[in-house]
Amino acid sequence: MLNTQTARTAEMRLSASCAVEQHLRRHGKSLCDLLDALDDPRGLDALCDLKNAFGQKVLDADAVEGSLRNIHRVLADQAPSPLDQIGHALGLPASEMNLWHGARISEILARFGHAD
């Protein structure tokens, strides 16, 4: 017998993974630029893992969510002062980019249906 709750959860996680993929298509370059500027290898590693998850034959929503959570942690760990210094040195609105990407990623993570 099919458990409808399990099916709904799987559908919700697949939808969330699709939202991540759409976000990367639209804003991946900006996110990559920001993670590169932060000079924290965890962020770029997580972004690579995330992109690799979409390259698999069968999408693994757990891998997508895990990579996205790692990116979110890197963004959340940033203090405003270093972001301002990065922004000034590179001519990037790094603080604003960090806030914007952090907020979008938080919204998408909520779609996976897990509490932190």
Buried (B, 14 or more C-beta within 10 A) or exposed (E): EEEEEEEEBEEBBEEBBBBBBEBBEEBBEEBBBBBEBBEBEBBBBBBEBBBEBBEEEEBBBEBBBBBBBBBBEBBEEBEEEBBEEBBEEEEBBBBEBBBBBBEBBBEBBEBBEEEE
